[in-house]
Amino acid sequence: MATPTGKFVWYEYMGNDLKAAADFYTHVVGWTARDGGMADFPYEILSAGDHMVAGMMDIPAEARAMGARPSWMGYIWVEDVDAALPKLTAAGGKGYKPPSDIPGVGRFAVVADPYGGAFMLFRDAGGNPPPPPPAGTPGLVGWHELHADDGAKALDFYCNFFGWKKTSDFDMGPMGVYRMFETGHGEQGGMMTRMPQTPMSFWLYYVNVDSVDAAAERIKAKGGQIINGPHEVPGGQWIVQATDPQGAMFALLSAKR
């Protein structure tokens, strides 16, 4: 049985207006949203059909004090969060929030790789994440893209730390080399050195939709901004990159325009 170690198992949005964010993404992506049922802590759960995909919350005060802005974060599964954190820092990564429990859900820590990409280490309370619907299902995250301070070194870090493997390189000319990787659960994304105009490293998550053209119109209708696309990428899929009305960057992916 394949271990879920190194697999993206959850995604989380932190913003300035929880209800407005839920309204935007349910309209654009087609997710359904429901209250997470946490006492004294507003939290929305986003689902694609019966499968829970992501959560949404307002930026916590401590994170806001550190300069956090509206953004998406990914949770990567590990066997033991407490054991993984010192290994990550020894490899040059950073810990932003120490291991903490989410009652009845699991344990997590907020961290970053040595080249600036922030994410969560996570271990669910049940022992294993539930299997997702088939790849390509609308509403699932279909691609994970890291814009790093150093794309080549970042890929080496993730391969060494999580056991990921590089699958191929794609020469983007002046934009550098795009390095694709698999996590033991199929090809999951790519990494590149961030462009000079990109102020900081970040993970960009691409959500599957039926049609990027139709989704792009929904983004604009709800006050989002298109920053790239729609256009075709190698492999024949179509993408659009955008920011939501609160300034968080996200992307959409489909097999047809």
C-alpha positions in Angstrom: 0.0 0.0 0.0 1.5 3.4 -1.1 2.2 5.7 1.8 0.6 9.2 1.7 3.9 10.8 2.8 4.7 13.7 0.6 1.1 14.0 -0.8 -0.9 17.3 -0.9 -4.0 16.4 1.1 -5.6 19.7 1.9 -5.7 23.4 0.9 -6.5 26.4 3.0 -7.4 30.0 2.2 -6.7 32.8 4.6 -8.2 36.2 3.7 -9.7 39.4 5.0 -13.4 38.6 4.5 -14.4 34.9 4.9 -17.9 35.1 3.5 -16.9 37.2 0.5 -14.1 34.7 -0.3 -16.5 31.8 -0.1 -19.0 33.5 -2.3 -16.3 34.2 -4.9 -14.8 30.7 -5.1 -18.1 28.9 -5.0 -19.2 30.9 -8.0 -15.9 30.7 -9.9 -15.0 27.1 -9.3 -18.3 25.5 -8.5 -17.4 24.3 -5.0 -20.0 24.1 -2.3 -19.3 25.7 1.0 -20.5 24.9 4.5 -19.7 26.0 8.0 -16.9 24.0 9.6 -18.7 23.7 12.9 -15.8 25.0 15.0 -17.0 26.9 18.1 -15.7 30.5 18.2 -13.7 30.0 15.1 -15.4 30.8 11.7 -14.2 28.3 9.1 -15.8 27.3 5.8 -15.2 23.9 4.2 -15.2 23.8 0.4 -16.2 20.5 -1.4 -16.3 19.2 -4.9 -19.4 17.0 -4.8 -19.0 14.8 -1.7 -15.2 15.3 -1.5 -13.9 17.9 0.8 -11.1 19.9 -0.9 -10.2 23.0 1.1 -10.9 25.2 4.1 -11.3 29.0 4.4 -10.6 31.3 7.3 -9.9 34.9 8.2 -6.2 35.7 8.6 -5.4 35.1 12.3 -4.2 38.1 14.3 -0.7 36.6 14.9 -0.3 35.9 11.2 -1.6 39.4 10.3 0.9 40.9 12.7 3.7 39.1 10.8 2.5 40.6 7.5 0.4 37.8 6.2 -1.8 38.7 3.2 -4.7 36.8 1.6 -3.3 33.6 0.1 -3.7 29.9 -0.5 -1.6 27.3 1.4 -1.2 23.5 0.9 -1.0 20.8 3.5 1.6 18.0 2.8 1.2 14.7 4.7 4.0 13.4 6.9 4.1 10.4 9.3 5.0 12.6 12.3 4.8 16.4 12.3 6.9 16.8 15.4 9.7 14.6 14.0 9.6 16.2 10.6 9.9 19.8 11.7 13.5 19.6 13.1 14.5 17.7 10.0 13.1 20.5 7.9 14.9 23.2 9.8 18.2 21.2 9.8 17.9 21.1 6.0 17.6 24.9 5.9 13.8 25.3 6.1 11.9 27.6 8.5 9.2 26.9 11.1 6.6 29.7 11.4 4.1 28.0 13.7 5.1 25.0 16.0 3.2 21.7 15.8 -0.4 22.2 17.0 -3.5 20.0 17.2 -6.8 20.6 15.4 -9.1 18.7 17.6 -10.5 15.6 15.9 -8.8 16.5 12.6 -5.0 16.2 13.0 -1.7 17.9 13.7 0.0 20.6 11.7 2.9 23.0 11.6 3.4 26.1 9.3 6.8 26.0 7.6 8.7 27.1 4.6 11.3 25.4 2.4 14.8 27.0 2.3 13.9 28.9 -0.9 10.9 30.7 0.4 7.9 28.5 -0.4 5.5 28.2 2.6 3.3 25.2 3.2 2.0 23.0 6.1 3.3 19.8 7.5 0.2 17.7 8.4 -0.8 14.4 9.9 -4.5 13.6 10.1 -6.0 12.1 13.2 -7.5 9.1 11.3 -4.1 7.9 10.1 -4.6 8.2 6.4 -6.3 10.8 4.1 -9.3 9.5 2.2 -8.8 8.6 -1.5 -9.7 11.5 -3.8 -12.0 11.2 -6.9 -10.3 10.5 -10.2 -7.6 13.0 -11.4 -9.1 15.7 -13.5 -12.4 15.9 -11.6 -13.6 19.5 -11.5 -13.0 21.2 -8.2 -9.9 19.2 -7.3 -6.4 20.8 -7.4 -4.9 19.4 -10.5 -1.4 21.0 -10.5 1.0 22.5 -7.9 3.5 25.1 -9.1 6.3 26.5 -7.0 7.8 29.9 -7.9 11.0 29.6 -5.8 14.1 31.8 -5.1 16.0 29.0 -6.8 13.9 26.4 -8.7 16.7 23.8 -9.1 17.7 23.8 -5.5 14.1 23.9 -4.3 13.3 20.7 -6.3 16.4 19.0 -4.7 15.1 19.9 -1.3 11.6 18.5 -1.9 13.0 15.4 -3.5 15.3 14.8 -0.5 12.8 15.7 2.2 9.6 14.1 0.8 11.0 11.5 -1.7 9.6 13.4 -4.7 11.2 12.8 -8.1 11.8 15.0 -11.1 10.0 13.8 -14.2 11.2 16.2 -16.8 12.5 19.7 -17.7 10.9 22.2 -20.0 13.0 25.1 -21.3 10.9 28.3 -21.2 13.5 30.5 -22.8 14.0 33.8 -20.9 11.7 32.5 -18.1 14.2 29.7 -17.3 13.7 26.0 -16.8 10.4 24.5 -15.6 11.0 21.3 -13.6 8.2 18.9 -13.3 7.9 16.4 -10.4 5.9 13.5 -9.1 5.2 12.7 -5.5 4.6 9.0 -5.6 1.0 9.7 -6.6 1.6 10.7 -10.2 3.0 13.8 -11.7 1.7 16.6 -9.5 3.4 19.9 -10.5 6.4 21.9 -11.5 8.9 24.3 -10.1 10.7 27.3 -11.5 12.9 30.2 -10.3 10.6 33.1 -9.7 10.8 36.0 -12.1 12.5 39.3 -11.0 9.2 41.1 -10.8 7.7 38.4 -8.5 8.4 39.8 -5.0 8.5 36.6 -3.1 8.4 32.8 -3.4 5.0 31.1 -3.4 3.1 28.0 -4.2 0.4 28.4 -6.9 -2.5 25.9 -7.0 -4.4 25.1 -10.2 -8.0 24.0 -9.7 -9.7 21.8 -12.3 -12.7 23.3 -14.1 -14.7 22.3 -17.2 -13.7 25.3 -19.2 -11.1 28.0 -18.5 -12.8 30.5 -20.8 -16.1 30.2 -19.0 -14.4 30.3 -15.6 -12.4 33.4 -16.7 -15.6 35.2 -17.3 -16.9 34.2 -13.9 -13.7 35.5 -12.3 -14.2 38.9 -14.0 -17.9 39.0 -13.2 -17.1 38.5 -9.5 -14.4 41.2 -9.3 -11.3 39.1 -9.8 -8.4 40.0 -12.1 -7.0 37.9 -14.9 -3.2 38.1 -14.9 -2.2 35.4 -17.4 -4.2 33.5 -20.0 -6.3 31.7 -20.8 -3.7 29.9 -22.9 -2.6 26.4 -23.8 0.3 24.8 -22.1 2.5 21.8 -23.1 0.4 18.6 -22.9 -2.7 20.3 -24.4 -4.4 21.7 -21.3 -5.6 25.2 -20.8 -4.8 27.5 -17.9 -5.7 30.9 -16.5 -3.9 32.6 -13.6 -5.8 35.2 -11.6 -6.1 37.1 -8.3 -9.3 37.2 -6.3 -10.9 40.4 -5.1 -8.8 40.2 -1.9 -5.6 39.9 -3.8 -4.9 36.2 -3.4 -3.4 34.5 -6.4 -4.9 31.2 -7.8 -5.1 29.4 -11.1 -7.5 27.2 -13.0 -6.9 24.3 -15.3 -9.0 22.4 -17.9 -8.7 20.0 -20.7 -10.6 22.3 -23.0 -10.7 26.0 -23.6 
